[in-house]
Amino acid sequence: MEILNAANLLAALGHGSRLAIFRLLIEAGAAGMHVGAIAAQVKLAPATLSFHLAHLSRVGLIRGRQEGRFIHYAADFATMDTLLAFLTHNCCQGSPCLPRSMPGAGVSGHVEAQPAENPPEAAARTAAPTKKRATSRRPPARDKRQRPATDGESP
């Protein structure tokens, strides 16, 4: 998977409503759900739901199929798996680890493999001090619109 393709998939999931729809379709499995059931769960207006379903379909995260008068949507698990593989490629610097949802995973989300030895480069990386990022302390923005003069009259 190319980085631009991964960025498009992640951008599609970056909207709360689309993420909710995608997670719902993941839970539904390969059978998917018809649009009416999706609408009942996510509580979106029909036009808004249609827009979000079209966007998810366009990037390849979901697939729609016509069944009579209804359209069923299902998550494209192959695309999801490819995206996850891309995101986790060389995870934990190549040492074996598991996602948090798997049994035995720790709070951090990974089952850490115990290294046989601690290389000096790794020790130096972990001991290196980190700089704090300076935060801006700007005053709140004022309303810069000009208000019409009233010449002493009240509105």
C-alpha positions, 0 to 999 in steps of 0.5 A, a space after each residue: 500500500 502506498 502512503 497516499 492511499 493509506 492517507 486517503 483511507 485514514 482521512 475517510 475514517 477521520 470523520 466521526 460519523 464515517 468512523 461510526 458507520 465503518 465500526 458498525 459495519 465491522 461489527 456486522 461482519 461479511 453480511 453487512 447491513 441495509 441502509 435503513 438499519 445503519 440509519 437507525 443505529 447512527 441516527 443521521 439524516 438520509 442525505 448525510 448518511 448517503 454522503 458518508 456511505 458514498 465517501 467510504 465506498 469511494 475510498 474502498 473501505 466498504 462495498 454496497 450491493 443491491 438486493 431488490 429495493 435495498 442496498 446492503 453495505 459491508 466493510 471491505 475486510 481486505 482493505 482494512 487488513 491491508 491498511 492495518 498491515 501498512 500501519 503496523 509494518 515493523 511495529 515495535 522495531 520488528 520485535 513480535 507484538 500483538 494488538 491490544 484486542 488480542 488475549 494477553 495484551 497489556 495496557 499499552 496495547 502491545 505484548 512486549 517481547 523481552 529483549 535478550 540484551 539491551 543494545 547501547 543505542 537503545 539505552 541512549 535513545 531512552 535516556 536522551 532528554 526531550 525538549 518541551 514544545 513551547 506553547 503559544 500564549 496569545 490573547 483570545 482573538 477580538 471581533 474585528 468587524 466594524 460596528 456602525 456608528 449610531 450617533 447616540 441613537 439606540 437600536 
